[in-house]
Amino acid sequence: EVQLLESGGGLVQPGGSLRLSCAASGFTFSNYAMSWVRQAPGKGLEWVSGISGSGGTTYYADSVKGRFTISRDNSKNTLYLQMISLRAEDTAIYYCAKDWYVGATTNVFDYWGQGTLVTVSS
Amino acid sequence: EIVMTQSPATLSVSPGERATLSCRASQSVGSNLAWYQQKPGQAPRLLIYGASTRATGIPARFSGSGSGTEFTLTISSLQSEDFAVYYCQQYNNWPPTFGGGTKVEIK
């Protein structure tokens, strides 16, 4: 059974930093691209960042480019999102999501974690 | 980036009735369109990809159609568990983008 478990969310002041983790199980982690998708309170979904299965290629939304860094450790089956210079508008539930297609980045997400809440406020 | 527009924002339907949700892209996305269902307090669930292919385990009452810029998700006979918010998403261009959602509520 595929499982994705996010952690690392919390309350942080504007300008602060946070590192999110997503522990994956139930599939060959290194074979699949992964993404982070966020959802502000009461709002819709926004893709934030993606990474290829090998970790060699990364992608970012313009809204986070230069402030967020996605990475993965395939030996630990874990996805990360390092966030710096956080702003109030980054407040959201952050979901990690698995690409459905093996060996390629399609941005179709067949499994999602339950999310971790990041609140940026003074 | 491609803007996805969903209509209506809210759809009131009685159980057993048919629901038709629309999604429009600001430019052609071919058939690279997915639909997700999200219930309160839960993560989204993939329903449809490739505009019309049901994901694993999705009931046949869910169907998708369309190509280019106009897409439709149809739920043929609404069950109680289908009342939720539905999002379309294009994955033809970077970045992948989602529509604002359609809430399907009980009439």
Interface residues (C-beta under 8 A of the other chain):
Chain A: V37 G44 L45 E46 W47 Y59 A61 D62 Y95 W100 T106 N107 V108 F109 D110 W112 G113 Q114 G115
Chain B: E1 A34 Y36 Q42 A43 P44 R45 L46 Y49 A55 T56 Y87 Q89 Y91 W94 P95 P96 T97 F98 G99 G100 G101
